[in-house]
């Protein structure tokens, strides 16, 4: 067993003592750390198209839309009051998600009722679905937290 450790440590000493091998070892780690992420950079989803269905058209829904617009994960393609129209956009693949702000949103929040915001996502691409969900969830959560603090 001693000879195994001796030769194991001797291998590292040999690597350090030979400049060419040592340089190759260091440079390969640096090159790998630089080029590895570039292969996956195209998979980063940003500015994904969504449609917002604003049935309530209140100050709360306007604030939610403003927060969603600031998210780098999504890009608002249209704001409509008609869910069927938004569904057509999604079926024609002009949008990857629908955010539904129902007509009783403010009232249900004031009364502490359950229900609320609807989020419809295309499941064609999991990465896209994840990014849209993340962008919308953080935006909506922050706005609703600010709104409910007032009551």
N, CA, C and O atoms as a GROMACS GRO file, in nm:
protein
  604
    1UNK      N    1   0.082  -0.119   0.000
    1UNK     CA    2   0.000   0.000   0.000
    1UNK      C    3   0.087   0.126   0.000
    1UNK      O    4   0.051   0.227  -0.060
    2UNK      N    5   0.201   0.119   0.068
    2UNK     CA    6   0.291   0.233   0.071
    2UNK      C    7   0.343   0.267  -0.068
    2UNK      O    8   0.356   0.384  -0.104
    3UNK      N    9   0.371   0.164  -0.145
    3UNK     CA   10   0.424   0.190  -0.279
    3UNK      C   11   0.318   0.254  -0.369
    3UNK      O   12   0.351   0.332  -0.458
    4UNK      N   13   0.192   0.221  -0.345
    4UNK     CA   14   0.084   0.283  -0.423
    4UNK      C   15   0.082   0.434  -0.398
    4UNK      O   16   0.077   0.513  -0.493
    5UNK      N   17   0.086   0.475  -0.272
    5UNK     CA   18   0.087   0.616  -0.239
    5UNK      C   19   0.214   0.686  -0.288
    5UNK      O   20   0.210   0.801  -0.332
    6UNK      N   21   0.324   0.615  -0.281
    6UNK     CA   22   0.450   0.671  -0.330
    6UNK      C   23   0.439   0.705  -0.479
    6UNK      O   24   0.474   0.816  -0.520
    7UNK      N   25   0.390   0.610  -0.558
    7UNK     CA   26   0.379   0.633  -0.702
    7UNK      C   27   0.268   0.734  -0.736
    7UNK      O   28   0.277   0.807  -0.834
    8UNK      N   29   0.167   0.736  -0.656
    8UNK     CA   30   0.059   0.833  -0.675
    8UNK      C   31   0.112   0.975  -0.657
    8UNK      O   32   0.089   1.062  -0.741
    9UNK      N   33   0.183   0.999  -0.548
    9UNK     CA   34   0.241   1.131  -0.523
    9UNK      C   35   0.352   1.163  -0.622
    9UNK      O   36   0.371   1.279  -0.661
   10UNK      N   37   0.426   1.062  -0.662
   10UNK     CA   38   0.533   1.081  -0.760
   10UNK      C   39   0.476   1.130  -0.894
   10UNK      O   40   0.541   1.208  -0.964
   11UNK      N   41   0.358   1.084  -0.929
   11UNK     CA   42   0.293   1.129  -1.054
   11UNK      C   43   0.269   1.279  -1.050
   11UNK      O   44   0.294   1.348  -1.149
   12UNK      N   45   0.221   1.330  -0.938
   12UNK     CA   46   0.198   1.474  -0.926
   12UNK      C   47   0.329   1.553  -0.928
   12UNK      O   48   0.335   1.661  -0.986
   13UNK      N   49   0.432   1.499  -0.867
   13UNK     CA   50   0.563   1.566  -0.871
   13UNK      C   51   0.616   1.571  -1.013
   13UNK      O   52   0.675   1.671  -1.054
   14UNK      N   53   0.595   1.463  -1.088
   14UNK     CA   54   0.640   1.460  -1.228
   14UNK      C   55   0.564   1.562  -1.314
   14UNK      O   56   0.623   1.626  -1.400
   15UNK      N   57   0.435   1.575  -1.288
   15UNK     CA   58   0.355   1.672  -1.364
   15UNK      C   59   0.405   1.814  -1.338
   15UNK      O   60   0.421   1.892  -1.432
   16UNK      N   61   0.431   1.847  -1.212
   16UNK     CA   62   0.477   1.981  -1.178
   16UNK      C   63   0.618   2.006  -1.230
   16UNK      O   64   0.650   2.118  -1.270
   17UNK      N   65   0.701   1.904  -1.231
   17UNK     CA   66   0.841   1.922  -1.274
   17UNK      C   67   0.855   1.936  -1.425
   17UNK      O   68   0.955   1.993  -1.471
   18UNK      N   69   0.761   1.887  -1.504
   18UNK     CA   70   0.765   1.902  -1.649
   18UNK      C   71   0.677   2.020  -1.689
   18UNK      O   72   0.554   2.014  -1.680
   19UNK      N   73   0.741   2.127  -1.732
   19UNK     CA   74   0.670   2.251  -1.763
   19UNK      C   75   0.563   2.236  -1.870
   19UNK      O   76   0.456   2.296  -1.858
   20UNK      N   77   0.589   2.157  -1.971
   20UNK     CA   78   0.493   2.140  -2.081
   20UNK      C   79   0.365   2.073  -2.032
   20UNK      O   80   0.254   2.116  -2.065
   21UNK      N   81   0.381   1.969  -1.954
   21UNK     CA   82   0.264   1.897  -1.902
   21UNK      C   83   0.186   1.986  -1.805
   21UNK      O   84   0.063   1.990  -1.808
   22UNK      N   85   0.259   2.056  -1.719
   22UNK     CA   86   0.193   2.142  -1.622
   22UNK      C   87   0.118   2.256  -1.691
   22UNK      O   88   0.005   2.288  -1.653
   23UNK      N   89   0.180   2.317  -1.792
   23UNK     CA   90   0.114   2.424  -1.867
   23UNK      C   91  -0.011   2.374  -1.938
   23UNK      O   92  -0.114   2.441  -1.939
   24UNK      N   93  -0.001   2.256  -1.997
   24UNK     CA   94  -0.117   2.196  -2.064
   24UNK      C   95  -0.230   2.172  -1.965
   24UNK      O   96  -0.347   2.195  -1.997
   25UNK      N   97  -0.197   2.126  -1.848
   25UNK     CA   98  -0.298   2.101  -1.745
   25UNK      C   99  -0.369   2.230  -1.705
   25UNK      O  100  -0.492   2.232  -1.696
   26UNK      N  101  -0.294   2.334  -1.682
   26UNK     CA  102  -0.352   2.462  -1.639
   26UNK      C  103  -0.433   2.525  -1.752
   26UNK      O  104  -0.546   2.570  -1.730
   27UNK      N  105  -0.377   2.528  -1.873
   27UNK     CA  106  -0.448   2.590  -1.985
   27UNK      C  107  -0.575   2.514  -2.022
   27UNK      O  108  -0.674   2.575  -2.061
   28UNK      N  109  -0.572   2.383  -2.011
   28UNK     CA  110  -0.692   2.306  -2.045
   28UNK      C  111  -0.807   2.339  -1.950
   28UNK      O  112  -0.922   2.346  -1.993
   29UNK      N  113  -0.777   2.359  -1.824
   29UNK     CA  114  -0.881   2.396  -1.728
   29UNK      C  115  -0.936   2.535  -1.761
   29UNK      O  116  -1.057   2.557  -1.757
   30UNK      N  117  -0.847   2.628  -1.795
   30UNK     CA  118  -0.892   2.763  -1.830
   30UNK      C  119  -0.976   2.764  -1.957
   30UNK      O  120  -1.082   2.827  -1.961
   31UNK      N  121  -0.929   2.695  -2.061
   31UNK     CA  122  -1.006   2.690  -2.186
   31UNK      C  123  -1.141   2.622  -2.165
   31UNK      O  124  -1.242   2.667  -2.218
   32UNK      N  125  -1.142   2.515  -2.090
   32UNK     CA  126  -1.266   2.442  -2.066
   32UNK      C  127  -1.367   2.530  -1.992
   32UNK      O  128  -1.485   2.532  -2.025
   33UNK      N  129  -1.320   2.603  -1.892
   33UNK     CA  130  -1.411   2.689  -1.816
   33UNK      C  131  -1.464   2.804  -1.900
   33UNK      O  132  -1.572   2.856  -1.873
   34UNK      N  133  -1.390   2.844  -2.002
   34UNK     CA  134  -1.436   2.952  -2.090
   34UNK      C  135  -1.533   2.901  -2.196
   34UNK      O  136  -1.637   2.964  -2.218
   35UNK      N  137  -1.502   2.790  -2.260
   35UNK     CA  138  -1.582   2.742  -2.372
   35UNK      C  139  -1.703   2.658  -2.331
   35UNK      O  140  -1.800   2.651  -2.407
   36UNK      N  141  -1.700   2.595  -2.218
   36UNK     CA  142  -1.811   2.509  -2.176
   36UNK      C  143  -1.945   2.584  -2.169
   36UNK      O  144  -2.044   2.534  -2.222
   37UNK      N  145  -1.952   2.702  -2.107
   37UNK     CA  146  -2.081   2.772  -2.099
   37UNK      C  147  -2.132   2.820  -2.235
   37UNK      O  148  -2.253   2.834  -2.253
   38UNK      N  149  -2.044   2.846  -2.331
   38UNK     CA  150  -2.090   2.897  -2.459
   38UNK      C  151  -2.175   2.795  -2.534
   38UNK      O  152  -2.260   2.834  -2.614
   39UNK      N  153  -2.155   2.668  -2.509
   39UNK     CA  154  -2.236   2.566  -2.575
   39UNK      C  155  -2.381   2.571  -2.528
   39UNK      O  156  -2.472   2.534  -2.602
   40UNK      N  157  -2.404   2.616  -2.406
   40UNK     CA  158  -2.538   2.620  -2.349
   40UNK      C  159  -2.599   2.760  -2.349
   40UNK      O  160  -2.712   2.778  -2.304
   41UNK      N  161  -2.526   2.857  -2.398
   41UNK     CA  162  -2.574   2.994  -2.395
   41UNK      C  163  -2.700   3.012  -2.480
   41UNK      O  164  -2.786   3.093  -2.445
   42UNK      N  165  -2.711   2.940  -2.589
   42UNK     CA  166  -2.828   2.952  -2.676
   42UNK      C  167  -2.954   2.900  -2.609
   42UNK      O  168  -3.065   2.933  -2.651
   43UNK      N  169  -2.940   2.819  -2.505
   43UNK     CA  170  -3.056   2.763  -2.437
   43UNK      C  171  -3.113   2.859  -2.332
   43UNK      O  172  -3.217   2.829  -2.273
   44UNK      N  173  -3.048   2.970  -2.309
   44UNK     CA  174  -3.099   3.067  -2.213
   44UNK      C  175  -3.216   3.142  -2.276
   44UNK      O  176  -3.199   3.211  -2.377
   45UNK      N  177  -3.330   3.129  -2.218
   45UNK     CA  178  -3.450   3.190  -2.273
   45UNK      C  179  -3.474   3.326  -2.210
   45UNK      O  180  -3.479   3.340  -2.088
   46UNK      N  181  -3.488   3.427  -2.294
   46UNK     CA  182  -3.516   3.562  -2.247
   46UNK      C  183  -3.618   3.626  -2.339
   46UNK      O  184  -3.630   3.589  -2.456
   47UNK      N  185  -3.691   3.722  -2.286
   47UNK     CA  186  -3.789   3.800  -2.362
   47UNK      C  187  -3.887   3.709  -2.437
   47UNK      O  188  -3.907   3.724  -2.557
   48UNK      N  189  -3.947   3.617  -2.364
   48UNK     CA  190  -4.041   3.524  -2.424
   48UNK      C  191  -4.178   3.590  -2.438
   48UNK      O  192  -4.224   3.658  -2.345
   49UNK      N  193  -4.244   3.571  -2.551
   49UNK     CA  194  -4.370   3.641  -2.578
   49UNK      C  195  -4.488   3.588  -2.497
   49UNK      O  196  -4.512   3.467  -2.492
   50UNK      N  197  -4.560   3.680  -2.434
   50UNK     CA  198  -4.681   3.643  -2.359
   50UNK      C  199  -4.794   3.740  -2.395
   50UNK      O  200  -4.771   3.850  -2.446
   51UNK      N  201  -4.915   3.696  -2.368
   51UNK     CA  202  -5.034   3.778  -2.384
   51UNK      C  203  -5.095   3.797  -2.246
   51UNK      O  204  -5.103   3.702  -2.168
   52UNK      N  205  -5.138   3.918  -2.215
   52UNK     CA  206  -5.204   3.943  -2.088
   52UNK      C  207  -5.352   3.970  -2.114
   52UNK      O  208  -5.388   4.056  -2.194
   53UNK      N  209  -5.436   3.894  -2.047
   53UNK     CA  210  -5.581   3.913  -2.054
   53UNK      C  211  -5.621   3.989  -1.928
   53UNK      O  212  -5.622   3.932  -1.818
   54UNK      N  213  -5.653   4.116  -1.945
   54UNK     CA  214  -5.690   4.202  -1.832
   54UNK      C  215  -5.841   4.224  -1.834
   54UNK      O  216  -5.890   4.316  -1.898
   55UNK      N  217  -5.913   4.139  -1.763
   55UNK     CA  218  -6.059   4.150  -1.758
   55UNK      C  219  -6.104   4.258  -1.662
   55UNK      O  220  -6.211   4.316  -1.680
   56UNK      N  221  -6.024   4.287  -1.560
   56UNK     CA  222  -6.065   4.383  -1.457
   56UNK      C  223  -6.034   4.527  -1.495
   56UNK      O  224  -6.115   4.616  -1.468
   57UNK      N  225  -5.921   4.551  -1.555
   57UNK     CA  226  -5.875   4.684  -1.595
   57UNK      C  227  -5.882   4.783  -1.478
   57UNK      O  228  -5.945   4.888  -1.486
   58UNK      N  229  -5.816   4.745  -1.369
   58UNK     CA  230  -5.812   4.827  -1.248
   58UNK      C  231  -5.671   4.878  -1.225
   58UNK      O  232  -5.580   4.848  -1.302
   59UNK      N  233  -5.653   4.955  -1.119
   59UNK     CA  234  -5.519   5.003  -1.086
   59UNK      C  235  -5.428   4.887  -1.046
   59UNK      O  236  -5.308   4.890  -1.073
   60UNK      N  237  -5.484   4.785  -0.981
   60UNK     CA  238  -5.405   4.668  -0.944
   60UNK      C  239  -5.356   4.595  -1.068
   60UNK      O  240  -5.238   4.560  -1.077
   61UNK      N  241  -5.444   4.572  -1.163
   61UNK     CA  242  -5.402   4.500  -1.284
   61UNK      C  243  -5.301   4.583  -1.363
   61UNK      O  244  -5.211   4.527  -1.426
   62UNK      N  245  -5.315   4.714  -1.360
   62UNK     CA  246  -5.217   4.802  -1.427
   62UNK      C  247  -5.081   4.789  -1.360
   62UNK      O  248  -4.978   4.787  -1.428
   63UNK      N  249  -5.079   4.781  -1.227
   63UNK     CA  250  -4.952   4.763  -1.156
   63UNK      C  251  -4.889   4.628  -1.187
   63UNK      O  252  -4.768   4.618  -1.206
   64UNK      N  253  -4.972   4.524  -1.193
   64UNK     CA  254  -4.921   4.390  -1.226
   64UNK      C  255  -4.860   4.391  -1.366
   64UNK      O  256  -4.752   4.337  -1.387
   65UNK      N  257  -4.930   4.452  -1.460
   65UNK     CA  258  -4.879   4.458  -1.598
   65UNK      C  259  -4.748   4.536  -1.602
   65UNK      O  260  -4.656   4.497  -1.674
   66UNK      N  261  -4.738   4.643  -1.526
   66UNK     CA  262  -4.613   4.720  -1.520
   66UNK      C  263  -4.497   4.638  -1.466
   66UNK      O  264  -4.386   4.645  -1.518
   67UNK      N  265  -4.522   4.560  -1.361
   67UNK     CA  266  -4.417   4.474  -1.304
   67UNK      C  267  -4.377   4.365  -1.403
   67UNK      O  268  -4.258   4.336  -1.418
   68UNK      N  269  -4.475   4.305  -1.470
   68UNK     CA  270  -4.445   4.200  -1.568
   68UNK      C  271  -4.363   4.257  -1.683
   68UNK      O  272  -4.272   4.192  -1.733
   69UNK      N  273  -4.395   4.379  -1.725
   69UNK     CA  274  -4.322   4.443  -1.835
   69UNK      C  275  -4.175   4.465  -1.800
   69UNK      O  276  -4.091   4.468  -1.890
   70UNK      N  277  -4.144   4.480  -1.672
   70UNK     CA  278  -4.005   4.501  -1.630
   70UNK      C  279  -3.925   4.373  -1.622
   70UNK      O  280  -3.802   4.377  -1.612
   71UNK      N  281  -3.990   4.259  -1.628
   71UNK     CA  282  -3.920   4.131  -1.617
   71UNK      C  283  -3.842   4.102  -1.744
   71UNK      O  284  -3.896   4.114  -1.854
   72UNK      N  285  -3.714   4.064  -1.732
   72UNK     CA  286  -3.636   4.031  -1.851
   72UNK      C  287  -3.674   3.896  -1.911
   72UNK      O  288  -3.634   3.864  -2.023
   73UNK      N  289  -3.750   3.816  -1.838
   73UNK     CA  290  -3.785   3.682  -1.885
   73UNK      C  291  -3.898   3.682  -1.987
   73UNK      O  292  -3.908   3.589  -2.067
   74UNK      N  293  -3.981   3.784  -1.985
   74UNK     CA  294  -4.098   3.786  -2.073
   74UNK      C  295  -4.108   3.918  -2.148
   74UNK      O  296  -4.056   4.020  -2.105
   75UNK      N  297  -4.178   3.912  -2.261
   75UNK     CA  298  -4.207   4.032  -2.339
   75UNK      C  299  -4.357   4.030  -2.370
   75UNK      O  300  -4.408   3.934  -2.428
   76UNK      N  301  -4.426   4.135  -2.332
   76UNK     CA  302  -4.570   4.142  -2.353
   76UNK      C  303  -4.597   4.170  -2.500
   76UNK      O  304  -4.558   4.274  -2.552
   77UNK      N  305  -4.665   4.077  -2.567
   77UNK     CA  306  -4.700   4.094  -2.708
   77UNK      C  307  -4.828   4.176  -2.724
   77UNK      O  308  -4.839   4.259  -2.814
   78UNK      N  309  -4.924   4.152  -2.635
   78UNK     CA  310  -5.051   4.224  -2.643
   78UNK      C  311  -5.121   4.218  -2.508
   78UNK      O  312  -5.098   4.128  -2.428
   79UNK      N  313  -5.206   4.316  -2.485
   79UNK     CA  314  -5.293   4.318  -2.368
   79UNK      C  315  -5.435   4.324  -2.421
   79UNK      O  316  -5.471   4.415  -2.497
   80UNK      N  317  -5.515   4.229  -2.382
   80UNK     CA  318  -5.651   4.220  -2.432
   80UNK      C  319  -5.747   4.190  -2.317
   80UNK      O  320  -5.704   4.152  -2.208
   81UNK      N  321  -5.873   4.209  -2.342
   81UNK     CA  322  -5.974   4.175  -2.243
   81UNK      C  323  -6.045   4.046  -2.278
   81UNK      O  324  -6.138   4.005  -2.208
   82UNK      N  325  -6.003   3.982  -2.387
   82UNK     CA  326  -6.071   3.865  -2.440
   82UNK      C  327  -5.980   3.743  -2.433
   82UNK      O  328  -5.876   3.738  -2.499
   83UNK      N  329  -6.018   3.644  -2.352
   83UNK     CA  330  -5.936   3.524  -2.337
   83UNK      C  331  -5.931   3.442  -2.465
   83UNK      O  332  -5.827   3.384  -2.496
   84UNK      N  333  -6.040   3.438  -2.541
   84UNK     CA  334  -6.042   3.360  -2.666
   84UNK      C  335  -5.940   3.415  -2.765
   84UNK      O  336  -5.876   3.338  -2.837
   85UNK      N  337  -5.926   3.545  -2.770
   85UNK     CA  338  -5.827   3.608  -2.858
   85UNK      C  339  -5.684   3.568  -2.816
   85UNK      O  340  -5.601   3.536  -2.900
   86UNK      N  341  -5.659   3.570  -2.687
   86UNK     CA  342  -5.527   3.531  -2.637
   86UNK      C  343  -5.499   3.384  -2.667
   86UNK      O  344  -5.386   3.347  -2.701
   87UNK      N  345  -5.601   3.302  -2.656
   87UNK     CA  346  -5.586   3.159  -2.685
   87UNK      C  347  -5.549   3.138  -2.832
   87UNK      O  348  -5.469   3.051  -2.864
   88UNK      N  349  -5.608   3.218  -2.922
   88UNK     CA  350  -5.574   3.209  -3.064
   88UNK      C  351  -5.428   3.246  -3.088
   88UNK      O  352  -5.360   3.184  -3.170
   89UNK      N  353  -5.379   3.348  -3.017
   89UNK     CA  354  -5.239   3.388  -3.029
   89UNK      C  355  -5.148   3.271  -2.990
   89UNK      O  356  -5.048   3.244  -3.056
   90UNK      N  357  -5.186   3.204  -2.884
   90UNK     CA  358  -5.104   3.093  -2.836
   90UNK      C  359  -5.111   2.974  -2.931
   90UNK      O  360  -5.009   2.910  -2.956
   91UNK      N  361  -5.229   2.945  -2.984
   91UNK     CA  362  -5.244   2.834  -3.077
   91UNK      C  363  -5.169   2.859  -3.207
   91UNK      O  364  -5.122   2.764  -3.270
   92UNK      N  365  -5.159   2.984  -3.249
   92UNK     CA  366  -5.083   3.017  -3.370
   92UNK      C  367  -4.935   3.037  -3.340
   92UNK      O  368  -4.859   3.080  -3.427
   93UNK      N  369  -4.894   3.008  -3.218
   93UNK     CA  370  -4.755   3.013  -3.172
   93UNK      C  371  -4.694   3.153  -3.181
   93UNK      O  372  -4.574   3.168  -3.204
   94UNK      N  373  -4.777   3.254  -3.163
   94UNK     CA  374  -4.728   3.392  -3.155
   94UNK      C  375  -4.694   3.430  -3.012
   94UNK      O  376  -4.632   3.533  -2.986
   95UNK      N  377  -4.737   3.345  -2.919
   95UNK     CA  378  -4.709   3.367  -2.777
   95UNK      C  379  -4.687   3.232  -2.710
   95UNK      O  380  -4.740   3.130  -2.753
   96UNK      N  381  -4.608   3.234  -2.603
   96UNK     CA  382  -4.578   3.111  -2.528
   96UNK      C  383  -4.654   3.103  -2.396
   96UNK      O  384  -4.646   3.003  -2.326
   97UNK      N  385  -4.726   3.209  -2.362
   97UNK     CA  386  -4.799   3.207  -2.236
   97UNK      C  387  -4.908   3.311  -2.231
   97UNK      O  388  -4.906   3.410  -2.304
   98UNK      N  389  -5.005   3.287  -2.142
   98UNK     CA  390  -5.115   3.380  -2.119
   98UNK      C  391  -5.123   3.407  -1.969
   98UNK      O  392  -5.123   3.314  -1.888
   99UNK      N  393  -5.128   3.533  -1.933
   99UNK     CA  394  -5.152   3.573  -1.794
   99UNK      C  395  -5.293   3.629  -1.786
   99UNK      O  396  -5.323   3.732  -1.847
  100UNK      N  397  -5.380   3.561  -1.711
  100UNK     CA  398  -5.520   3.601  -1.698
  100UNK      C  399  -5.540   3.674  -1.567
  100UNK      O  400  -5.520   3.618  -1.459
  101UNK      N  401  -5.581   3.800  -1.576
  101UNK     CA  402  -5.616   3.881  -1.459
  101UNK      C  403  -5.768   3.891  -1.458
  101UNK      O  404  -5.825   3.971  -1.533
  102UNK      N  405  -5.837   3.812  -1.374
  102UNK     CA  406  -5.983   3.803  -1.379
  102UNK      C  407  -6.052   3.932  -1.334
  102UNK      O  408  -5.991   4.020  -1.273
  103UNK      N  409  -6.181   3.941  -1.366
  103UNK     CA  410  -6.255   4.064  -1.340
  103UNK      C  411  -6.282   4.091  -1.192
  103UNK      O  412  -6.319   4.202  -1.156
  104UNK      N  413  -6.264   3.993  -1.107
  104UNK     CA  414  -6.289   4.013  -0.963
  104UNK      C  415  -6.160   4.004  -0.880
  104UNK      O  416  -6.166   3.972  -0.762
  105UNK      N  417  -6.048   4.033  -0.940
  105UNK     CA  418  -5.918   4.016  -0.873
  105UNK      C  419  -5.905   4.106  -0.750
  105UNK      O  420  -5.873   4.057  -0.642
  106UNK      N  421  -5.929   4.235  -0.765
  106UNK     CA  422  -5.914   4.328  -0.651
  106UNK      C  423  -6.010   4.293  -0.538
  106UNK      O  424  -5.972   4.294  -0.421
  107UNK      N  425  -6.133   4.262  -0.575
  107UNK     CA  426  -6.235   4.230  -0.475
  107UNK      C  427  -6.198   4.102  -0.399
  107UNK      O  428  -6.211   4.097  -0.277
  108UNK      N  429  -6.153   4.000  -0.470
  108UNK     CA  430  -6.119   3.875  -0.402
  108UNK      C  431  -5.998   3.892  -0.310
  108UNK      O  432  -5.991   3.827  -0.206
  109UNK      N  433  -5.905   3.979  -0.347
  109UNK     CA  434  -5.791   4.005  -0.259
  109UNK      C  435  -5.834   4.080  -0.133
  109UNK      O  436  -5.788   4.049  -0.023
  110UNK      N  437  -5.923   4.176  -0.149
  110UNK     CA  438  -5.971   4.252  -0.033
  110UNK      C  439  -6.047   4.165   0.066
  110UNK      O  440  -6.040   4.187   0.187
  111UNK      N  441  -6.120   4.067   0.014
  111UNK     CA  442  -6.200   3.979   0.100
  111UNK      C  443  -6.123   3.854   0.144
  111UNK      O  444  -6.176   3.773   0.219
  112UNK      N  445  -5.999   3.839   0.097
  112UNK     CA  446  -5.919   3.723   0.136
  112UNK      C  447  -5.966   3.592   0.076
  112UNK      O  448  -5.942   3.485   0.132
  113UNK      N  449  -6.033   3.600  -0.037
  113UNK     CA  450  -6.085   3.480  -0.103
  113UNK      C  451  -5.976   3.412  -0.184
  113UNK      O  452  -5.879   3.475  -0.226
  114UNK      N  453  -5.994   3.282  -0.206
  114UNK     CA  454  -5.901   3.208  -0.291
  114UNK      C  455  -5.945   3.223  -0.436
  114UNK      O  456  -6.054   3.272  -0.465
  115UNK      N  457  -5.860   3.181  -0.524
  115UNK     CA  458  -5.885   3.198  -0.666
  115UNK      C  459  -5.784   3.297  -0.718
  115UNK      O  460  -5.678   3.314  -0.657
  116UNK      N  461  -5.813   3.361  -0.826
  116UNK     CA  462  -5.725   3.469  -0.866
  116UNK      C  463  -5.666   3.454  -1.003
  116UNK      O  464  -5.737   3.422  -1.099
  117UNK      N  465  -5.541   3.477  -1.013
  117UNK     CA  466  -5.471   3.492  -1.139
  117UNK      C  467  -5.451   3.357  -1.207
  117UNK      O  468  -5.417   3.257  -1.143
  118UNK      N  469  -5.472   3.356  -1.339
  118UNK     CA  470  -5.451   3.234  -1.417
  118UNK      C  471  -5.326   3.247  -1.502
  118UNK      O  472  -5.300   3.352  -1.560
  119UNK      N  473  -5.251   3.140  -1.510
  119UNK     CA  474  -5.130   3.137  -1.591
  119UNK      C  475  -5.137   3.015  -1.681
  119UNK      O  476  -5.139   2.902  -1.633
  120UNK      N  477  -5.140   3.039  -1.810
  120UNK     CA  478  -5.149   2.931  -1.908
  120UNK      C  479  -5.020   2.933  -1.990
  120UNK      O  480  -4.986   3.034  -2.052
  121UNK      N  481  -4.948   2.820  -1.989
  121UNK     CA  482  -4.818   2.813  -2.054
  121UNK      C  483  -4.815   2.703  -2.159
  121UNK      O  484  -4.876   2.597  -2.142
  122UNK      N  485  -4.744   2.729  -2.266
  122UNK     CA  486  -4.721   2.627  -2.367
  122UNK      C  487  -4.620   2.528  -2.311
  122UNK      O  488  -4.519   2.567  -2.252
  123UNK      N  489  -4.646   2.400  -2.330
  123UNK     CA  490  -4.554   2.298  -2.280
  123UNK      C  491  -4.464   2.243  -2.390
  123UNK      O  492  -4.406   2.136  -2.375
  124UNK      N  493  -4.453   2.316  -2.500
  124UNK     CA  494  -4.371   2.269  -2.612
  124UNK      C  495  -4.223   2.265  -2.574
  124UNK      O  496  -4.149   2.179  -2.622
  125UNK      N  497  -4.179   2.357  -2.490
  125UNK     CA  498  -4.039   2.365  -2.452
  125UNK      C  499  -4.032   2.390  -2.301
  125UNK      O  500  -4.077   2.494  -2.253
  126UNK      N  501  -3.977   2.295  -2.229
  126UNK     CA  502  -3.974   2.305  -2.083
  126UNK      C  503  -3.895   2.426  -2.035
  126UNK      O  504  -3.935   2.492  -1.940
  127UNK      N  505  -3.783   2.457  -2.100
  127UNK     CA  506  -3.701   2.571  -2.060
  127UNK      C  507  -3.779   2.701  -2.074
  127UNK      O  508  -3.773   2.788  -1.986
  128UNK      N  509  -3.852   2.714  -2.183
  128UNK     CA  510  -3.934   2.833  -2.206
  128UNK      C  511  -4.042   2.844  -2.098
  128UNK      O  512  -4.063   2.951  -2.041
  129UNK      N  513  -4.109   2.733  -2.071
  129UNK     CA  514  -4.215   2.731  -1.970
  129UNK      C  515  -4.160   2.772  -1.834
  129UNK      O  516  -4.224   2.848  -1.761
  130UNK      N  517  -4.044   2.722  -1.801
  130UNK     CA  518  -3.982   2.753  -1.672
  130UNK      C  519  -3.950   2.903  -1.662
  130UNK      O  520  -3.976   2.965  -1.560
  131UNK      N  521  -3.893   2.960  -1.768
  131UNK     CA  522  -3.855   3.101  -1.766
  131UNK      C  523  -3.976   3.193  -1.758
  131UNK      O  524  -3.976   3.292  -1.684
  132UNK      N  525  -4.081   3.160  -1.834
  132UNK     CA  526  -4.202   3.242  -1.828
  132UNK      C  527  -4.263   3.234  -1.689
  132UNK      O  528  -4.299   3.336  -1.630
  133UNK      N  529  -4.274   3.113  -1.638
  133UNK     CA  530  -4.331   3.095  -1.504
  133UNK      C  531  -4.253   3.170  -1.399
  133UNK      O  532  -4.312   3.232  -1.310
  134UNK      N  533  -4.122   3.164  -1.408
  134UNK     CA  534  -4.037   3.235  -1.312
  134UNK      C  535  -4.055   3.386  -1.322
  134UNK      O  536  -4.070   3.455  -1.221
  135UNK      N  537  -4.054   3.437  -1.444
  135UNK     CA  538  -4.069   3.581  -1.464
  135UNK      C  539  -4.203   3.633  -1.416
  135UNK      O  540  -4.210   3.737  -1.351
  136UNK      N  541  -4.309   3.561  -1.449
  136UNK     CA  542  -4.442   3.605  -1.409
  136UNK      C  543  -4.466   3.588  -1.260
  136UNK      O  544  -4.525   3.675  -1.196
  137UNK      N  545  -4.420   3.479  -1.204
  137UNK     CA  546  -4.443   3.454  -1.062
  137UNK      C  547  -4.378   3.560  -0.975
  137UNK      O  548  -4.441   3.611  -0.882
  138UNK      N  549  -4.254   3.596  -1.004
  138UNK     CA  550  -4.187   3.697  -0.922
  138UNK      C  551  -4.252   3.834  -0.938
  138UNK      O  552  -4.268   3.906  -0.839
  139UNK      N  553  -4.290   3.869  -1.060
  139UNK     CA  554  -4.353   4.000  -1.083
  139UNK      C  555  -4.487   4.010  -1.013
  139UNK      O  556  -4.515   4.108  -0.944
  140UNK      N  557  -4.570   3.909  -1.031
  140UNK     CA  558  -4.704   3.910  -0.972
  140UNK      C  559  -4.697   3.902  -0.820
  140UNK      O  560  -4.770   3.972  -0.751
  141UNK      N  561  -4.608   3.818  -0.770
  141UNK     CA  562  -4.596   3.802  -0.625
  141UNK      C  563  -4.558   3.934  -0.557
  141UNK      O  564  -4.616   3.969  -0.454
  142UNK      N  565  -4.464   4.005  -0.614
  142UNK     CA  566  -4.421   4.133  -0.555
  142UNK      C  567  -4.534   4.235  -0.556
  142UNK      O  568  -4.556   4.305  -0.457
  143UNK      N  569  -4.604   4.244  -0.667
  143UNK     CA  570  -4.714   4.340  -0.677
  143UNK      C  571  -4.826   4.308  -0.580
  143UNK      O  572  -4.879   4.398  -0.514
  144UNK      N  573  -4.862   4.181  -0.570
  144UNK     CA  574  -4.970   4.142  -0.479
  144UNK      C  575  -4.930   4.163  -0.333
  144UNK      O  576  -5.013   4.201  -0.250
  145UNK      N  577  -4.804   4.138  -0.301
  145UNK     CA  578  -4.757   4.160  -0.164
  145UNK      C  579  -4.768   4.308  -0.128
  145UNK      O  580  -4.812   4.343  -0.018
  146UNK      N  581  -4.728   4.395  -0.219
  146UNK     CA  582  -4.739   4.539  -0.195
  146UNK      C  583  -4.885   4.582  -0.181
  146UNK      O  584  -4.918   4.665  -0.096
  147UNK      N  585  -4.972   4.525  -0.263
  147UNK     CA  586  -5.114   4.562  -0.261
  147UNK      C  587  -5.181   4.517  -0.133
  147UNK      O  588  -5.259   4.592  -0.074
  148UNK      N  589  -5.153   4.395  -0.089
  148UNK     CA  590  -5.220   4.342   0.031
  148UNK      C  591  -5.170   4.408   0.159
  148UNK      O  592  -5.240   4.405   0.260
  149UNK      N  593  -5.051   4.467   0.158
  149UNK     CA  594  -5.001   4.538   0.276
  149UNK      C  595  -5.087   4.659   0.309
  149UNK      O  596  -5.095   4.702   0.424
  150UNK      N  597  -5.152   4.714   0.208
  150UNK     CA  598  -5.236   4.832   0.229
  150UNK      C  599  -5.364   4.798   0.304
  150UNK      O  600  -5.426   4.887   0.362
  151UNK      N  601  -5.405   4.671   0.304
  151UNK     CA  602  -5.534   4.634   0.366
  151UNK      C  603  -5.516   4.561   0.493
  151UNK      O  604  -5.614   4.523   0.557
   0.00000   0.00000   0.00000
